[in-house]
Amino acid sequence: MSHHFDSPESRQDSRINICDIYLFNSDTPKTIVAIMTLSPLAGLPSPFTGQPQWDTFRPETACEFRFDTNGDAKADAIFRFIFQGDVAPQAWMLTYLSGEAAHDPRATGEALGLGTMNEIATVANVGRIWVGLAGDPFFLDAVAARVCLDQAIQNNVWNPESFSTGASTTGATNVLAIVAELPLDLISTAPFGFYATVSANDHGHWTQVNRCGKPNFAATFNDNPAGSLLYNSTDPDTDYDNFAQPVMDLVTQICRVAGSTDEPASYGQMVANWLFPDVLPFDSQLPAGFGFAGINGRRLQDDFGTVVYTLFFNTLLQNKVPPPSDLRAEFPYIAPARPLPTQPSVSVPSRQEG
């Protein structure tokens, strides 16, 4: 499920668990909208611990939108949200770091504004901010996808029709969300890369504990404790060295079973080259979209499932789940919090429980 439950650490504390990120042009000129969702199944029992997933943010923990503006796959501009208090409605503070401060784990940054959970705040010289509980915008039959891939991996059976039944794994669930209008003047008017992190405060030293870029890398290729820990504690600039080989191995294996190319190893190399560094590319001069014509950010309604899995394995794997019908047409765009199911109905696929 995208980056849902992507590591043993995040399975223990859902507040550090980034689910997905989104980036698209705002209806306000010269600004973009960045979205981060966290705490999958918020308010519901965790399938790993049995305890309720958090519906409030972890105090004194940094949730960060990170932008690489010079192509080195490391952040040059950071928008950092820090939360206060243990119960809703929590207060948040937004700070900004750039240049050398963006590379310094002890930097505090420039304070930009304050706000309260579940209220739209307008931050001077930045834009509108909304933080709160929301309907999960992720839409995929993640259980069927996992079974389809495992049949290929474990049994050499390829049945692309089984990839999706049309039932959304998260269609009745909530997440925590941060939605922010951000000015290009504080990022770049040239093309850049985008990713998000969560960092814990260790006596003034920010230690990165979670990271998210393109959708579904973690669930597809990095579903193991050692790989998750390495990914979540590093920057995207080391992704190819750290993760290209397992990506190439899995793509080669499935493409061979599927018969989707006469050169599966070469195709695996192409996928690794496309996937890493694991950041979302974005050009503000072009329409946003995550599609076959190109990746330029990611909108909430983009059919990422069909796109990424078709690209991963060079054969059409169609996501039959439609985008959520409850997405808002205006800021903050993301769906309102949904009534939670009263019966156990959420199954989380994973090859390794961690």
DAPERA-V825480 format. One record per pair of residues at least 4 apart in sequence whose C-alpha atoms are under 8 Angstrom apart, sorted by sequence separation. I is the first residue (numbers start at 1). GAP is how many residues later the second one is. If there is no record, write none. Layout:
i:gap
I:GAP
I:GAP
This chain:
i:gap
1:4
6:4
7:4
8:4
9:4
10:4
13:4
26:4
27:4
28:4
41:4
45:4
46:4
68:4
86:4
97:4
98:4
99:4
100:4
115:4
122:4
123:4
141:4
142:4
143:4
144:4
145:4
146:4
147:4
148:4
149:4
150:4
151:4
152:4
153:4
159:4
170:4
182:4
183:4
184:4
185:4
188:4
201:4
202:4
216:4
217:4
218:4
219:4
223:4
224:4
225:4
226:4
227:4
228:4
229:4
230:4
231:4
234:4
235:4
238:4
239:4
240:4
243:4
244:4
245:4
246:4
247:4
248:4
249:4
250:4
251:4
252:4
253:4
254:4
255:4
256:4
260:4
263:4
264:4
265:4
266:4
267:4
268:4
269:4
270:4
271:4
272:4
284:4
290:4
291:4
298:4
303:4
304:4
305:4
306:4
307:4
308:4
309:4
310:4
311:4
328:4
329:4
341:4
5:5
6:5
10:5
26:5
41:5
45:5
46:5
68:5
85:5
97:5
102:5
116:5
122:5
123:5
150:5
151:5
152:5
184:5
201:5
202:5
217:5
218:5
222:5
223:5
239:5
255:5
256:5
283:5
289:5
290:5
310:5
328:5
5:6
10:6
11:6
25:6
26:6
45:6
46:6
68:6
69:6
70:6
84:6
85:6
101:6
115:6
122:6
123:6
151:6
152:6
200:6
201:6
222:6
255:6
261:6
282:6
289:6
290:6
310:6
327:6
328:6
10:7
25:7
26:7
44:7
45:7
46:7
67:7
68:7
69:7
83:7
84:7
101:7
121:7
122:7
151:7
199:7
200:7
288:7
289:7
290:7
309:7
310:7
327:7
328:7
24:8
25:8
44:8
45:8
67:8
68:8
69:8
83:8
84:8
101:8
120:8
121:8
199:8
200:8
231:8
256:8
288:8
289:8
290:8
309:8
310:8
327:8
328:8
5:9
23:9
24:9
43:9
44:9
66:9
67:9
68:9
83:9
114:9
120:9
121:9
199:9
200:9
255:9
287:9
288:9
289:9
290:9
326:9
327:9
23:10
24:10
42:10
43:10
66:10
67:10
82:10
83:10
97:10
113:10
120:10
148:10
198:10
199:10
218:10
286:10
288:10
289:10
306:10
326:10
6:11
22:11
23:11
42:11
43:11
66:11
67:11
81:11
82:11
97:11
98:11
112:11
113:11
119:11
120:11
148:11
197:11
198:11
199:11
253:11
288:11
291:11
306:11
324:11
5:12
22:12
23:12
41:12
42:12
43:12
66:12
81:12
82:12
97:12
112:12
118:12
119:12
148:12
197:12
198:12
252:12
290:12
291:12
306:12
4:13
21:13
22:13
40:13
42:13
65:13
66:13
80:13
81:13
95:13
96:13
97:13
117:13
118:13
197:13
198:13
251:13
252:13
282:13
283:13
289:13
290:13
291:13
305:13
306:13
3:14
4:14
5:14
21:14
22:14
39:14
64:14
65:14
80:14
81:14
95:14
96:14
112:14
117:14
118:14
148:14
149:14
197:14
251:14
281:14
282:14
290:14
305:14
3:15
4:15
21:15
39:15
64:15
65:15
79:15
80:15
95:15
96:15
116:15
117:15
118:15
148:15
196:15
197:15
252:15
280:15
281:15
282:15
292:15
3:16
4:16
20:16
21:16
39:16
64:16
79:16
80:16
95:16
96:16
147:16
195:16
196:16
249:16
251:16
252:16
280:16
281:16
291:16
303:16
2:17
3:17
19:17
20:17
63:17
64:17
79:17
80:17
94:17
95:17
145:17
146:17
195:17
196:17
248:17
251:17
280:17
290:17
2:18
18:18
19:18
20:18
62:18
63:18
78:18
79:18
93:18
94:18
95:18
144:18
145:18
195:18
250:18
280:18
18:19
19:19
62:19
63:19
77:19
78:19
93:19
94:19
144:19
145:19
194:19
249:19
303:19
18:20
19:20
62:20
77:20
78:20
93:20
94:20
144:20
209:20
211:20
248:20
251:20
303:20
17:21
18:21
19:21
61:21
62:21
76:21
77:21
93:21
144:21
210:21
211:21
247:21
248:21
302:21
16:22
17:22
60:22
61:22
76:22
77:22
92:22
93:22
141:22
142:22
210:22
211:22
301:22
15:23
16:23
17:23
59:23
60:23
76:23
91:23
92:23
141:23
209:23
210:23
248:23
300:23
301:23
14:24
15:24
59:24
60:24
76:24
78:24
91:24
92:24
140:24
141:24
208:24
209:24
247:24
248:24
14:25
58:25
59:25
77:25
91:25
92:25
141:25
208:25
221:25
244:25
247:25
14:26
57:26
59:26
76:26
90:26
91:26
140:26
141:26
142:26
143:26
207:26
208:26
221:26
59:27
75:27
76:27
89:27
90:27
140:27
141:27
142:27
300:27
58:28
75:28
89:28
140:28
141:28
244:28
36:29
57:29
88:29
89:29
139:29
140:29
221:29
56:30
139:30
140:30
34:31
56:31
139:31
56:32
138:32
139:32
240:32
244:32
57:33
138:33
240:33
56:34
136:34
300:34
4:35
5:35
11:35
136:35
4:36
12:36
136:36
240:36
11:37
12:37
135:37
136:37
239:37
240:37
11:38
135:38
136:38
239:38
14:39
15:39
135:39
136:39
238:39
239:39
13:40
14:40
134:40
135:40
236:40
237:40
271:40
13:41
15:41
133:41
134:41
236:41
271:41
15:42
16:42
133:42
134:42
236:42
15:43
133:43
134:43
236:43
132:44
133:44
131:45
132:45
131:46
132:46
131:47
130:48
131:48
129:49
130:49
129:50
130:50
129:51
128:52
129:52
127:53
128:53
260:53
261:53
127:54
260:54
126:55
127:55
260:55
126:56
127:56
126:57
258:57
125:58
255:58
254:59
255:59
214:61
251:61
251:62
214:64
213:65
214:65
212:66
213:66
214:66
212:67
213:67
56:77
55:78
195:83
195:84
194:85
195:85
193:86
194:86
193:87
194:87
193:88
194:88
192:89
193:89
215:89
191:90
192:90
191:91
192:91
191:92
216:92
190:93
191:93
215:93
189:94
190:94
189:95
31:96
40:96
106:98
37:99
106:99
158:99
105:100
106:100
153:100
157:100
158:100
105:101
153:101
156:101
105:102
152:102
194:103
149:105
152:105
152:106
77:109
77:110
20:118
69:118
57:119
69:119
55:120
56:120
67:120
73:120
55:121
69:121
71:121
69:122
70:122
71:122
69:123
68:124
69:124
67:125
68:125
67:126
68:126
67:127
223:127
66:128
67:128
223:128
224:128
41:129
65:129
66:129
223:129
225:129
65:130
66:130
224:130
42:131
43:131
65:131
66:131
219:131
41:132
42:132
64:132
65:132
40:133
41:133
42:133
63:133
64:133
40:134
41:134
42:134
63:134
64:134
40:135
63:135
64:135
2:136
39:136
40:136
62:136
63:136
38:137
39:137
61:137
62:137
37:138
38:138
61:138
62:138
1:139
37:139
38:139
61:139
62:139
37:140
60:140
61:140
1:141
36:141
37:141
60:141
35:142
36:142
35:143
36:143
35:144
62:144
34:145
35:145
33:146
34:146
33:147
34:147
33:148
34:148
32:149
33:149
31:150
32:150
31:151
32:151
31:152
32:152
30:153
31:153
166:153
167:153
168:153
171:153
179:153
30:154
163:154
164:154
166:154
167:154
26:155
30:155
163:155
164:155
165:155
166:155
160:156
161:156
163:156
164:156
165:156
166:156
160:157
161:157
164:157
36:160
74:161
73:162
74:162
73:163
74:163
137:163
174:163
73:164
174:164
72:165
140:165
173:165
139:166
172:166
173:166
174:166
172:167
173:167
172:168
173:168
172:169
21:174
21:175
170:176
169:177
141:178
169:178
18:179
140:179
141:179
169:179
18:180
140:180
141:180
17:181
140:181
16:182
139:182
139:183
139:184
139:185
137:186
137:187
137:190
21:191
18:192
20:192
21:192
16:193
17:193
18:193
19:193
20:193
16:194
18:194
21:194
20:195
137:197
137:198
135:199
136:199
10:200
134:200
135:200
134:201
135:201
130:202
134:202
135:202
129:203
133:203
134:203
135:203
146:203
73:204
133:204
134:204
143:204
146:204
143:205
73:206
142:206
143:206
142:207
3:209
3:212
6:212
2:213
3:213
6:213
2:214
3:214
1:215
2:215
3:215
4:215
2:216
3:216
7:216
2:217
6:217
7:217
8:217
1:218
7:218
7:221
6:222
7:222
32:252
23:259
25:259
25:262
24:263
25:263
24:264
23:265
24:265
24:273
23:274
24:274
22:275
23:275
24:275
22:276
23:276
21:277
22:277
22:278
44:296
43:297
47:300
47:301
48:305
8:345
8:346
1:347
7:347
1:348
